[in-house]
Amino acid sequence: DVQALVFPNTDTKYLKDIKQIGDAQGPDRLFLLINPAWSKVETWGFNILAPNAQKKAQEAIFDCEGGGFQETYVLLRFSARGEDCVAIKAYPYDWELYAYIEDESYGAPIQTPIRLGSSEDKPTSTLYTELLNKKPEFKLTKTMRQMSNLF
């Protein structure tokens, strides 16, 4: 038996809903928050219309019974050292880290993922930079690779 709340945001209405559903579900039933617009309590900034929203979010989501919600599937896209990067977290495994490189073998550049490694913790751009610097495919920066293809 499962219940899910899809696209909750930082509106305090959702905090009430999450608390209510979580209490009704109990500790032995699965309750999913699908694609929430937040991943840390700091997402709830100062809002004069929602006093104490950050405190309520901390209680309802991050410190709730059972230890809070766990991230079970996350896809992060960002840039490190000018490269397009992606990190995937799929419970119960570690983060899998990739960067895209241009594959010119089809006559037009196609973004091809290259696995850089994995990490127990949420990856940082510093970690990505270290991993990118170790890979021979990324010896040249993206701009330098593009320039070398012109000549």
Secondary structure in CASP SS format (residue, H / E / C, confidence):
PFRMAT SS
TARGET T0000
AUTHOR 0000-0000-0000
METHOD secondary structure of the structure
MODEL  1
D C 1.00
V E 1.00
Q E 1.00
A E 1.00
L E 1.00
V E 1.00
F C 1.00
P C 1.00
N C 1.00
T C 1.00
D C 1.00
T H 1.00
K H 1.00
Y H 1.00
L H 1.00
K H 1.00
D H 1.00
I H 1.00
K H 1.00
Q H 1.00
I H 1.00
G H 1.00
D H 1.00
A H 1.00
Q H 1.00
G C 1.00
P C 1.00
D C 1.00
R C 1.00
L E 1.00
F E 1.00
L E 1.00
L E 1.00
I E 1.00
N C 1.00
P C 1.00
A C 1.00
W C 1.00
S C 1.00
K C 1.00
V H 1.00
E H 1.00
T H 1.00
W C 1.00
G C 1.00
F C 1.00
N C 1.00
I C 1.00
L C 1.00
A C 1.00
P C 1.00
N C 1.00
A H 1.00
Q H 1.00
K H 1.00
K H 1.00
A H 1.00
Q H 1.00
E H 1.00
A H 1.00
I H 1.00
F H 1.00
D C 1.00
C C 1.00
E C 1.00
G C 1.00
G C 1.00
G C 1.00
F C 1.00
Q C 1.00
E C 1.00
T C 1.00
Y E 1.00
V E 1.00
L E 1.00
L E 1.00
R E 1.00
F E 1.00
S E 1.00
A E 1.00
R C 1.00
G C 1.00
E E 1.00
D E 1.00
C E 1.00
V E 1.00
A E 1.00
I E 1.00
K E 1.00
A E 1.00
Y C 1.00
P C 1.00
Y C 1.00
D C 1.00
W E 1.00
E E 1.00
L E 1.00
Y E 1.00
A E 1.00
Y E 1.00
I E 1.00
E E 1.00
D E 1.00
E C 1.00
S C 1.00
Y C 1.00
G C 1.00
A C 1.00
P C 1.00
I E 1.00
Q E 1.00
T E 1.00
P E 1.00
I E 1.00
R E 1.00
L E 1.00
G E 1.00
S E 1.00
S E 1.00
E C 1.00
D C 1.00
K C 1.00
P C 1.00
T C 1.00
S H 1.00
T H 1.00
L H 1.00
Y H 1.00
T H 1.00
E H 1.00
L H 1.00
L H 1.00
N H 1.00
K H 1.00
K C 1.00
P H 1.00
E H 1.00
F H 1.00
K C 1.00
L C 1.00
T C 1.00
K H 1.00
T H 1.00
M H 1.00
R H 1.00
Q H 1.00
M H 1.00
S H 1.00
N H 1.00
L H 1.00
F C 1.00
END
